[in-house]
Amino acid sequence: MAKTKPGKKDLDSYTIKGTNKVVRQKIEADHRNNVKVRVRWYYRPEESIGGRRQFHGAKELFLSDHHDMQSAHTIEGKCTVHSFKNYSKLENVGAEDYFCRFEYKASTGGFTPDRVAVYCKCEMPYNPDDLMVQCEGCKD
């Protein structure tokens, strides 16, 4: 593989979970074969400034703008973070399946998008963990 910086080389990449909330950006080894992982953190709702809300799913994560370098030894395993749409279509949700529908700016507590569609009876965003009641006019 091509070298990125003197003394550093890229290794094969894969998705990691760390503590169920990290996504791999880059994996490198130095000249001593100490492997470091550049990560972009996922946050759980309760770790965000606004906290967990009623509509947040149990397996919901927020992709953040928080970047970091970690030792590869801190990796606990592999998981899959789905888009909200794809997660909602899963027939069997496994222990390694999570979903993300928001990006979170850790420094300000802001979200993108800053609003989501609400549903008729409860006027809350869809929570995939709960049965949501919709009228005939709802198309989602």
N, CA and C atoms as an extended XYZ file, in Angstrom:
420
Properties=species:S:1:pos:R:3:atomname:S:1:resname:S:1:resid:I:1 pbc="F F F"
N         0.829       -1.185        0.000 N   MET     1
C         0.000        0.000        0.000 CA  MET     1
C         0.872        1.246        0.000 C   MET     1
N         0.337        2.322       -0.457 N   ALA     2
C         1.083        3.580       -0.526 CA  ALA     2
C         1.292        4.156        0.866 C   ALA     2
N         2.455        4.742        1.070 N   LYS     3
C         2.738        5.389        2.345 CA  LYS     3
C         2.056        6.748        2.385 C   LYS     3
N         1.538        7.110        3.554 N   THR     4
C         0.866        8.393        3.704 CA  THR     4
C         1.797        9.454        4.268 C   THR     4
N         2.655        9.078        5.197 N   LYS     5
C         3.643        9.972        5.790 CA  LYS     5
C         4.893        9.138        6.014 C   LYS     5
N         6.061        9.755        6.068 N   PRO     6
C         7.257        8.976        6.350 CA  PRO     6
C         7.089        8.203        7.657 C   PRO     6
N         7.376        6.897        7.619 N   GLY     7
C         7.276        6.072        8.810 CA  GLY     7
C         5.884        5.573        9.125 C   GLY     7
N         4.884        5.940        8.334 N   LYS     8
C         3.519        5.484        8.585 CA  LYS     8
C         2.985        4.819        7.335 C   LYS     8
N         2.174        3.776        7.531 N   LYS     9
C         1.576        3.098        6.388 CA  LYS     9
C         0.105        2.825        6.680 C   LYS     9
N        -0.696        2.831        5.635 N   ASP    10
C        -2.112        2.501        5.779 CA  ASP    10
C        -2.262        1.000        5.917 C   ASP    10
N        -3.223        0.584        6.728 N   LEU    11
C        -3.577       -0.818        6.852 CA  LEU    11
C        -4.982       -0.989        6.304 C   LEU    11
N        -5.404       -2.225        6.092 N   ASP    12
C        -6.765       -2.451        5.616 CA  ASP    12
C        -7.747       -1.801        6.583 C   ASP    12
N        -8.809       -1.244        6.039 N   SER    13
C        -9.773       -0.548        6.890 CA  SER    13
C       -11.011       -1.403        7.102 C   SER    13
N       -11.685       -1.144        8.207 N   TYR    14
C       -12.920       -1.830        8.540 CA  TYR    14
C       -13.679       -0.966        9.523 C   TYR    14
N       -14.951       -1.254        9.697 N   THR    15
C       -15.771       -0.480       10.618 CA  THR    15
C       -15.617       -1.047       12.012 C   THR    15
N       -15.455       -0.169       12.990 N   ILE    16
C       -15.262       -0.606       14.366 CA  ILE    16
C       -16.283        0.049       15.273 C   ILE    16
N       -16.482       -0.509       16.439 N   LYS    17
C       -17.416        0.111       17.358 CA  LYS    17
C       -16.766        0.669       18.603 C   LYS    17
N       -15.585        0.234       18.991 N   GLY    18
C       -14.980        0.753       20.214 CA  GLY    18
C       -15.917        0.531       21.372 C   GLY    18
N       -16.569        1.577       21.816 N   THR    19
C       -17.548        1.461       22.899 CA  THR    19
C       -18.956        1.629       22.327 C   THR    19
N       -19.227        1.007       21.228 N   ASN    20
C       -20.515        1.067       20.513 CA  ASN    20
C       -20.780        2.421       19.882 C   ASN    20
N       -19.764        3.254       19.711 N   LYS    21
C       -20.059        4.580       19.195 CA  LYS    21
C       -18.917        5.199       18.406 C   LYS    21
N       -18.115        4.429       17.762 N   VAL    22
C       -16.982        4.993       17.037 CA  VAL    22
C       -16.981        4.482       15.604 C   VAL    22
N       -16.578        5.304       14.677 N   VAL    23
C       -16.459        4.876       13.290 CA  VAL    23
C       -15.029        5.111       12.836 C   VAL    23
N       -14.509        4.179       12.109 N   ARG    24
C       -13.142        4.253       11.638 CA  ARG    24
C       -12.994        5.298       10.557 C   ARG    24
N       -11.951        6.065       10.659 N   GLN    25
C       -11.605        6.995        9.593 CA  GLN    25
C       -10.324        6.535        8.917 C   GLN    25
N        -9.337        6.117        9.716 N   LYS    26
C        -8.050        5.730        9.161 CA  LYS    26
C        -7.315        4.860       10.167 C   LYS    26
N        -6.611        3.859        9.678 N   ILE    27
C        -5.798        2.995       10.523 CA  ILE    27
C        -4.368        3.101       10.029 C   ILE    27
N        -3.423        3.348       10.932 N   GLU    28
C        -2.022        3.464       10.538 CA  GLU    28
C        -1.146        2.733       11.540 C   GLU    28
N         0.018        2.314       11.062 N   ALA    29
C         1.036        1.729       11.929 CA  ALA    29
C         2.311        2.540       11.750 C   ALA    29
N         2.995        2.818       12.878 N   ASP    30
C         4.258        3.538       12.766 CA  ASP    30
C         5.392        2.542       12.513 C   ASP    30
N         6.619        3.034       12.495 N   HIS    31
C         7.768        2.175       12.186 CA  HIS    31
C         7.976        1.080       13.227 C   HIS    31
N         7.380        1.196       14.413 N   ARG    32
C         7.459        0.163       15.457 CA  ARG    32
C         6.233       -0.751       15.441 C   ARG    32
N         5.384       -0.594       14.442 N   ASN    33
C         4.136       -1.354       14.308 CA  ASN    33
C         3.139       -1.086       15.430 C   ASN    33
N         3.209        0.097       16.038 N   ASN    34
C         2.166        0.527       16.968 CA  ASN    34
C         1.000        1.013       16.115 C   ASN    34
N        -0.126        0.344       16.222 N   VAL    35
C        -1.267        0.649       15.366 CA  VAL    35
C        -2.180        1.659       16.057 C   VAL    35
N        -2.472        2.735       15.351 N   LYS    36
C        -3.373        3.784       15.826 CA  LYS    36
C        -4.558        3.871       14.870 C   LYS    36
N        -5.694        4.233       15.410 N   VAL    37
C        -6.918        4.359       14.630 CA  VAL    37
C        -7.415        5.793       14.761 C   VAL    37
N        -7.576        6.462       13.634 N   ARG    38
C        -8.213        7.791       13.647 CA  ARG    38
C        -9.707        7.536       13.589 C   ARG    38
N       -10.420        8.065       14.572 N   VAL    39
C       -11.847        7.775       14.696 CA  VAL    39
C       -12.672        9.051       14.654 C   VAL    39
N       -13.892        8.881       14.263 N   ARG    40
C       -14.920        9.922       14.354 CA  ARG    40
C       -15.998        9.324       15.237 C   ARG    40
N       -16.264        9.950       16.358 N   TRP    41
C       -17.120        9.379       17.388 CA  TRP    41
C       -18.611        9.476       17.062 C   TRP    41
N       -19.319        8.424       17.455 N   TYR    42
C       -20.770        8.466       17.554 CA  TYR    42
C       -21.087        8.753       19.015 C   TYR    42
N       -22.130        9.524       19.261 N   TYR    43
C       -22.605        9.781       20.617 CA  TYR    43
C       -23.949        9.091       20.796 C   TYR    43
N       -24.209        8.607       22.006 N   ARG    44
C       -25.542        8.147       22.362 CA  ARG    44
C       -26.366        9.383       22.725 C   ARG    44
N       -27.689        9.320       22.581 N   PRO    45
C       -28.506       10.496       22.907 CA  PRO    45
C       -28.240       11.058       24.307 C   PRO    45
N       -28.080       10.185       25.302 N   GLU    46
C       -27.869       10.670       26.671 CA  GLU    46
C       -26.517       11.359       26.857 C   GLU    46
N       -25.613       11.213       25.899 N   GLU    47
C       -24.314       11.880       25.960 CA  GLU    47
C       -24.333       13.246       25.265 C   GLU    47
N       -25.434       13.579       24.638 N   SER    48
C       -25.551       14.868       23.945 CA  SER    48
C       -26.050       15.932       24.923 C   SER    48
N       -25.903       17.185       24.543 N   ILE    49
C       -26.316       18.291       25.409 CA  ILE    49
C       -27.811       18.230       25.721 C   ILE    49
N       -28.648       17.881       24.756 N   GLY    50
C       -30.097       17.811       24.974 CA  GLY    50
C       -30.563       16.571       25.712 C   GLY    50
N       -29.712       15.553       25.799 N   GLY    51
C       -30.076       14.313       26.479 CA  GLY    51
C       -30.993       13.427       25.650 C   GLY    51
N       -31.336       12.283       26.219 N   ARG    52
C       -32.223       11.327       25.550 CA  ARG    52
C       -33.649       11.851       25.582 C   ARG    52
N       -34.316       11.755       24.427 N   ARG    53
C       -35.710       12.179       24.302 CA  ARG    53
C       -36.572       10.944       24.061 C   ARG    53
N       -37.864       11.100       24.220 N   GLN    54
C       -38.802        9.981       24.099 CA  GLN    54
C       -38.721        9.296       22.737 C   GLN    54
N       -38.465       10.054       21.681 N   PHE    55
C       -38.463        9.468       20.340 CA  PHE    55
C       -37.140        8.811       19.949 C   PHE    55
N       -36.102        8.941       20.766 N   HIS    56
C       -34.831        8.297       20.430 CA  HIS    56
C       -34.942        6.787       20.628 C   HIS    56
N       -34.518        6.048       19.630 N   GLY    57
C       -34.517        4.597       19.727 CA  GLY    57
C       -33.410        4.111       20.648 C   GLY    57
N       -33.573        2.905       21.174 N   ALA    58
C       -32.575        2.324       22.077 CA  ALA    58
C       -31.224        2.165       21.389 C   ALA    58
N       -31.221        1.982       20.073 N   LYS    59
C       -29.981        1.749       19.336 CA  LYS    59
C       -29.619        2.929       18.438 C   LYS    59
N       -30.115        4.109       18.806 N   GLU    60
C       -29.835        5.312       18.023 CA  GLU    60
C       -28.512        5.936       18.445 C   GLU    60
N       -27.740        6.345       17.459 N   LEU    61
C       -26.466        7.031       17.667 CA  LEU    61
C       -26.449        8.307       16.845 C   LEU    61
N       -25.651        9.287       17.271 N   PHE    62
C       -25.468       10.535       16.521 CA  PHE    62
C       -24.032       10.580       16.018 C   PHE    62
N       -23.839       10.734       14.724 N   LEU    63
C       -22.500       10.905       14.170 CA  LEU    63
C       -22.031       12.309       14.520 C   LEU    63
N       -20.868       12.421       15.164 N   SER    64
C       -20.414       13.729       15.641 CA  SER    64
C       -19.254       14.275       14.819 C   SER    64
N       -18.892       15.506       15.142 N   ASP    65
C       -17.718       16.138       14.542 CA  ASP    65
C       -16.486       15.961       15.436 C   ASP    65
N       -16.563       15.088       16.420 N   HIS    66
C       -15.490       14.816       17.374 CA  HIS    66
C       -14.557       13.755       16.772 C   HIS    66
N       -13.305       14.156       16.493 N   HIS    67
C       -12.291       13.261       15.926 CA  HIS    67
C       -11.220       13.002       16.970 C   HIS    67
N       -10.557       11.846       16.872 N   ASP    68
C        -9.572       11.464       17.876 CA  ASP    68
C        -8.658       10.379       17.304 C   ASP    68
N        -7.491       10.194       17.926 N   MET    69
C        -6.606        9.061       17.619 CA  MET    69
C        -6.636        8.139       18.826 C   MET    69
N        -6.826        6.847       18.591 N   GLN    70
C        -6.876        5.860       19.658 CA  GLN    70
C        -5.967        4.690       19.314 C   GLN    70
N        -5.482        4.008       20.336 N   SER    71
C        -4.731        2.777       20.122 CA  SER    71
C        -5.685        1.721       19.583 C   SER    71
N        -5.207        0.895       18.673 N   ALA    72
C        -6.040       -0.183       18.131 CA  ALA    72
C        -6.448       -1.170       19.221 C   ALA    72
N        -5.717       -1.197       20.335 N   HIS    73
C        -6.046       -2.106       21.438 CA  HIS    73
C        -7.353       -1.738       22.129 C   HIS    73
N        -7.850       -0.528       21.913 N   THR    74
C        -9.106       -0.122       22.549 CA  THR    74
C       -10.331       -0.613       21.783 C   THR    74
N       -10.138       -1.185       20.614 N   ILE    75
C       -11.262       -1.666       19.807 CA  ILE    75
C       -11.841       -2.919       20.449 C   ILE    75
N       -13.142       -2.899       20.692 N   GLU    76
C       -13.820       -4.037       21.302 CA  GLU    76
C       -14.435       -4.971       20.280 C   GLU    76
N       -14.831       -4.472       19.127 N   GLY    77
C       -15.485       -5.321       18.148 CA  GLY    77
C       -16.011       -4.523       16.982 C   GLY    77
N       -16.832       -5.173       16.193 N   LYS    78
C       -17.356       -4.595       14.961 CA  LYS    78
C       -18.868       -4.436       15.070 C   LYS    78
N       -19.391       -3.367       14.477 N   CYS    79
C       -20.832       -3.167       14.432 CA  CYS    79
C       -21.194       -2.539       13.097 C   CYS    79
N       -22.481       -2.456       12.836 N   THR    80
C       -22.974       -1.808       11.627 CA  THR    80
C       -23.903       -0.681       12.037 C   THR    80
N       -23.613        0.526       11.556 N   VAL    81
C       -24.491        1.667       11.806 CA  VAL    81
C       -25.228        1.945       10.507 C   VAL    81
N       -26.530        1.706       10.525 N   HIS    82
C       -27.386        1.849        9.350 CA  HIS    82
C       -27.965        3.260        9.286 C   HIS    82
N       -28.390        3.655        8.102 N   SER    83
C       -29.226        4.849        8.009 CA  SER    83
C       -30.548        4.508        8.700 C   SER    83
N       -31.284        5.521        9.111 N   PHE    84
C       -32.570        5.291        9.770 CA  PHE    84
C       -33.512        4.502        8.861 C   PHE    84
N       -33.536        4.872        7.587 N   LYS    85
C       -34.416        4.211        6.619 CA  LYS    85
C       -34.075        2.728        6.494 C   LYS    85
N       -32.795        2.401        6.357 N   ASN    86
C       -32.393        0.999        6.212 CA  ASN    86
C       -32.602        0.211        7.504 C   ASN    86
N       -32.362        0.835        8.650 N   TYR    87
C       -32.577        0.167        9.936 CA  TYR    87
C       -34.053       -0.194       10.104 C   TYR    87
N       -34.930        0.723        9.708 N   SER    88
C       -36.373        0.491        9.828 CA  SER    88
C       -36.841       -0.683        8.977 C   SER    88
N       -36.088       -1.023        7.942 N   LYS    89
C       -36.455       -2.125        7.051 CA  LYS    89
C       -35.860       -3.468        7.474 C   LYS    89
N       -34.988       -3.482        8.491 N   LEU    90
C       -34.370       -4.741        8.907 CA  LEU    90
C       -35.420       -5.696        9.454 C   LEU    90
N       -35.370       -6.942        9.018 N   GLU    91
C       -36.286       -7.946        9.549 CA  GLU    91
C       -35.833       -8.422       10.918 C   GLU    91
N       -34.533       -8.595       11.087 N   ASN    92
C       -33.964       -9.026       12.357 CA  ASN    92
C       -32.859       -8.058       12.749 C   ASN    92
N       -33.055       -7.351       13.853 N   VAL    93
C       -32.044       -6.419       14.348 CA  VAL    93
C       -31.147       -7.183       15.307 C   VAL    93
N       -29.863       -7.250       14.958 N   GLY    94
C       -28.903       -7.959       15.794 CA  GLY    94
C       -28.255       -7.047       16.821 C   GLY    94
N       -27.496       -7.645       17.724 N   ALA    95
C       -26.799       -6.888       18.767 CA  ALA    95
C       -25.812       -5.892       18.174 C   ALA    95
N       -25.320       -6.171       16.967 N   GLU    96
C       -24.316       -5.312       16.330 CA  GLU    96
C       -24.941       -4.245       15.431 C   GLU    96
N       -26.266       -4.172       15.341 N   ASP    97
C       -26.954       -3.205       14.485 CA  ASP    97
C       -27.366       -1.958       15.263 C   ASP    97
N       -27.031       -0.793       14.709 N   TYR    98
C       -27.386        0.515       15.258 CA  TYR    98
C       -27.887        1.379       14.115 C   TYR    98
N       -28.447        2.548       14.437 N   PHE    99
C       -28.852        3.455       13.364 CA  PHE    99
C       -28.509        4.894       13.728 C   PHE    99
N       -28.432        5.714       12.684 N   CYS   100
C       -28.112        7.131       12.843 CA  CYS   100
C       -28.986        7.937       11.893 C   CYS   100
N       -29.649        8.967       12.423 N   ARG   101
C       -30.427        9.872       11.566 CA  ARG   101
C       -30.031       11.330       11.775 C   ARG   101
N       -29.138       11.595       12.732 N   PHE   102
C       -28.683       12.961       13.002 CA  PHE   102
C       -27.165       13.028       13.034 C   PHE   102
N       -26.634       14.182       12.640 N   GLU   103
C       -25.236       14.507       12.905 CA  GLU   103
C       -25.244       15.495       14.059 C   GLU   103
N       -24.280       15.341       14.960 N   TYR   104
C       -24.228       16.120       16.192 CA  TYR   104
C       -22.946       16.934       16.244 C   TYR   104
N       -23.072       18.225       16.488 N   LYS   105
C       -21.896       19.087       16.653 CA  LYS   105
C       -21.615       19.173       18.152 C   LYS   105
N       -20.598       18.454       18.597 N   ALA   106
C       -20.321       18.310       20.027 CA  ALA   106
C       -20.045       19.640       20.718 C   ALA   106
N       -19.391       20.572       20.049 N   SER   107
C       -19.024       21.842       20.685 CA  SER   107
C       -20.223       22.750       20.947 C   SER   107
N       -21.257       22.663       20.120 N   THR   108
C       -22.417       23.553       20.271 CA  THR   108
C       -23.688       22.832       20.700 C   THR   108
N       -23.733       21.524       20.539 N   GLY   109
C       -24.950       20.774       20.833 CA  GLY   109
C       -25.969       20.831       19.715 C   GLY   109
N       -25.566       21.348       18.546 N   GLY   110
C       -26.481       21.457       17.413 CA  GLY   110
C       -26.606       20.157       16.637 C   GLY   110
N       -27.737       20.002       15.957 N   PHE   111
C       -28.011       18.801       15.173 CA  PHE   111
C       -28.286       19.146       13.720 C   PHE   111
N       -27.953       18.221       12.839 N   THR   112
C       -28.321       18.286       11.429 CA  THR   112
C       -28.971       16.956       11.082 C   THR   112
N       -30.160       16.915       10.540 N   PRO   113
C       -31.050       18.061       10.355 CA  PRO   113
C       -31.544       18.554       11.714 C   PRO   113
N       -32.011       19.786       11.766 N   ASP   114
C       -32.469       20.343       13.038 CA  ASP   114
C       -33.939       20.033       13.318 C   ASP   114
N       -34.592       19.342       12.390 N   ARG   115
C       -35.966       18.894       12.610 CA  ARG   115
C       -36.229       17.650       11.767 C   ARG   115
N       -37.189       16.846       12.208 N   VAL   116
C       -37.592       15.645       11.472 CA  VAL   116
C       -39.108       15.597       11.419 C   VAL   116
N       -39.623       14.782       10.521 N   ALA   117
C       -41.077       14.640       10.378 CA  ALA   117
C       -41.679       14.092       11.670 C   ALA   117
N       -42.883       14.573       11.993 N   VAL   118
C       -43.616       14.058       13.146 CA  VAL   118
C       -44.832       13.292       12.636 C   VAL   118
N       -45.401       12.467       13.510 N   TYR   119
C       -46.506       11.602       13.111 CA  TYR   119
C       -47.780       11.994       13.832 C   TYR   119
N       -48.919       11.637       13.235 N   CYS   120
C       -50.204       12.253       13.535 CA  CYS   120
C       -50.687       12.148       14.988 C   CYS   120
N       -50.787       11.004       15.565 N   LYS   121
C       -51.394       10.874       16.893 CA  LYS   121
C       -50.540       11.488       17.996 C   LYS   121
N       -49.248       11.201       17.990 N   CYS   122
C       -48.386       11.651       19.084 CA  CYS   122
C       -47.582       12.902       18.742 C   CYS   122
N       -47.559       13.284       17.493 N   GLU   123
C       -46.781       14.425       17.016 CA  GLU   123
C       -45.321       14.351       17.459 C   GLU   123
N       -44.767       13.148       17.407 N   MET   124
C       -43.366       12.904       17.748 CA  MET   124
C       -42.682       12.263       16.544 C   MET   124
N       -41.365       12.437       16.419 N   PRO   125
C       -40.644       11.710       15.367 CA  PRO   125
C       -40.763       10.206       15.592 C   PRO   125
N       -40.619        9.458       14.533 N   TYR   126
C       -40.754        8.004       14.590 CA  TYR   126
C       -39.672        7.381       15.460 C   TYR   126
N       -40.076        6.509       16.373 N   ASN   127
C       -39.165        5.717       17.196 CA  ASN   127
C       -39.332        4.272       16.764 C   ASN   127
N       -38.303        3.640       16.193 N   PRO   128
C       -38.453        2.276       15.690 CA  PRO   128
C       -38.697        1.241       16.784 C   PRO   128
N       -38.520        1.611       18.050 N   ASP   129
C       -38.764        0.679       19.151 CA  ASP   129
C       -40.237        0.620       19.545 C   ASP   129
N       -41.025        1.607       19.127 N   ASP   130
C       -42.425        1.706       19.537 CA  ASP   130
C       -43.358        1.535       18.351 C   ASP   130
N       -44.542        0.976       18.616 N   LEU   131
C       -45.586        0.917       17.606 CA  LEU   131
C       -46.103        2.332       17.416 C   LEU   131
N       -46.034        2.827       16.203 N   MET   132
C       -46.481        4.188       15.924 CA  MET   132
C       -47.812        4.113       15.180 C   MET   132
N       -48.815        4.867       15.631 N   VAL   133
C       -50.134        4.890       15.018 CA  VAL   133
C       -50.163        6.014       13.993 C   VAL   133
N       -50.633        5.692       12.780 N   GLN   134
C       -50.694        6.686       11.716 CA  GLN   134
C       -52.084        6.684       11.090 C   GLN   134
N       -52.521        7.841       10.655 N   CYS   135
C       -53.818        7.919        9.986 CA  CYS   135
C       -53.669        7.521        8.515 C   CYS   135
N       -54.778        7.412        7.791 N   GLU   136
C       -54.731        7.001        6.388 CA  GLU   136
C       -54.020        8.021        5.515 C   GLU   136
N       -53.956        9.267        5.966 N   GLY   137
C       -53.287       10.312        5.203 CA  GLY   137
C       -51.766       10.226        5.260 C   GLY   137
N       -51.227        9.496        6.245 N   CYS   138
C       -49.768        9.371        6.370 CA  CYS   138
C       -49.226        8.461        5.277 C   CYS   138
N       -48.173        8.873        4.640 N   LYS   139
C       -47.593        8.090        3.543 CA  LYS   139
C       -46.312        7.376        3.953 C   LYS   139
N       -45.727        7.722        5.105 N   ASP   140
C       -44.444        7.133        5.522 CA  ASP   140
C       -44.620        5.790        6.185 C   ASP   140
